[in-house]
Amino acid sequence: MPADVKEKVEAAIKEANDALAGTDIAAVKTAVEKLATESQTLGQAIYAASAAEEAANTDGSGASGADDVVDAEVVDEPSDSEKK
């Protein structure tokens, strides 16, 4: 996670906590909106890092179709007690 994104989220959390300690509802709404925006940025950074890590760990063989998949059908046979 980029350090600047983390710092912005931490600052937004502090602002929201400070606003909640006060009595100004408009300040609380503004701080919560800023926190929501910064949280979305954090989510995007985490998603991008996860996607990059997954791409780095993929060797390309997953798309080749060499999974050795066997097509099968499940057949329920009656038990001995049902045959009688």
N, C-alpha and C positions, 0 to 999 in steps of 0.2 A: 504494500500500500504506500503510495507516495506520501512523504512527510508533510507536504503543504496541505494535502487534503485532510490528513489527520489533525493538523493544527487548526484548520478552519472548523472542523466538526467540534473539537474540544472547546474552541472559542465560542461557538454557537451554543454549546451545552452550558457553558458558564454564564453567557448572556441570558439564556432561558431561566437558569436557576436564580440569577440576580433579579430578573423581572418578576419571577414568582414570589420572591421575598417581599416585593413592593405591593402597591395597591393600584397601580396604573394598568388597567385592562388592555389598553391599546398597546402598551409596551410589551405585555405578555403575548398578545397576538402577533406582533411584529417579530418578537424573539422566537416564537414557535414556528412561524413561517420560515424564518431564516434557518432554523434548525432542520426543518423538513427539507429545504432545498439542499443544504449541505449534506444531509443524510442520503439524499438521492445521488449526489455526486460521489459519496463514499461507496454506495452500492454499485455504481457504474465502474468505479476504480477496482473494486473487488471482482466484479464480473469480468472485466478486461484482463486482470491479472490471472484469474482462473482459466480463462479461455487461452491465454498465451501459454500458461503452464501445460495445459492439456495438449495444445498444438506441439509443444516442444517434446512431450512425452510420447506422441504418436509417431510410429515409424512408417506409417503409410500402408501397412498390411491390412488394416481394418476395412479398407474400401475395396480390396481385391476380390472379396467373395470367397475366400479360402477358409471358411469357418467350419467345414465338414458337417454341415447341417443335414440331418436325415429326416425325410418326410415320413411320418408314421400316422397310424390311425389307432385310437384306443377302442377296444372292444370289451364290453362288460359281459363276461360269461356268467351264467347262473351258477350259484353255489350248489353243493351237493344236496342241501336241504330243500332248495327250490326245485330241483329236478324231480323229486318224489311226488 
